[in-house]
Amino acid sequence: MVYTIKQAVEFIVSTENIRTKEDLKRWFGDMGNKKMYLYVKRLASEHWNSIQTPENSTRFYYQKMVSGYKLCKLD
C-alpha cells in the first residue's frame, strides 16, 4: 500500500497504541521525533519526498491525533 504522511501517522499511532502525549514520549524513547520521521518516511516515501517540509507535516498530524497537544482533535 502507498501511504500519505497522514495515513502513515494514523497507522503508527494506531498500531503502537499511542493515545496521549506521554505515550508518544515513551514510544520515542532516546530517538525523539526522529523515530516517527524515519517510520513515516519508510511508509510514505513518495509523499515524503514530494513536499518541502515532511517533518512539519508529520508533527502536525501526530499532534492532531494524540491527546495532550493544543492541536488535538479526537473524533
N, C-alpha and C positions, 0 to 999 in steps of 0.2 A: 504494500500500500504506500502511496505517496502522500505524505503528511504536509500540512501547512504548519507554520510555527504554532498557531493557536491549537491545532489538533494534537500536535506533539506534546505541548504543555498539558493539555487535558488528559492525554494518555498517561503521562508520567505522574501527574497528581493523583489520578485515579488508581493506577497500578501500585504506586508506592503508598497509597492511603494517606496522603498529605491533606490535612484539613485545616490546620492552623499555622500561623507564622512560626510557632515553636516546633511543630512537626517538621516544617521546612528547614529550619536551622539545624535540627538533629540530622535530617537526611543529608544536608550539605556537608556536615562534618568539617574536616580540616580543609576541604577543597573550596568551600564557599560557593558563590554563584557559578563558578567555573564548572562545577559538576552538572548543573542544569544546562548551561550553554553547550557543553560537549554532547550531552544526551540529545538535546533538541537538534543540534547540528547534524548528528548522525541520523535522526529520524526524518528531518525535514531539510535535507541538504540543498535541494533545488530551490526551495523558498528562501532558505538561509542565505544562499549565495546571490539571490536576485535583489536583495534590499541592502541599503547602506548601513543600517544600524540594527542588525538582527538581535543583538544583546538587549537593546532597549525594548524591542517588541516582545522578546521572551519575558523580560522582567515585568512589563506591563500586564501580560496575560497571567503570569502566576500571582501577581499581586491582586489581580481582579478575582481570581478563583479561590484564594486562600484567605480565611478569616484572620483578622489582625492587622490588615493594611487598610488605609483610607479608601483605596480603590475597590475594596472587596464588595462584590455584588453577588451573593449566593442566591441562586434561583430557588 
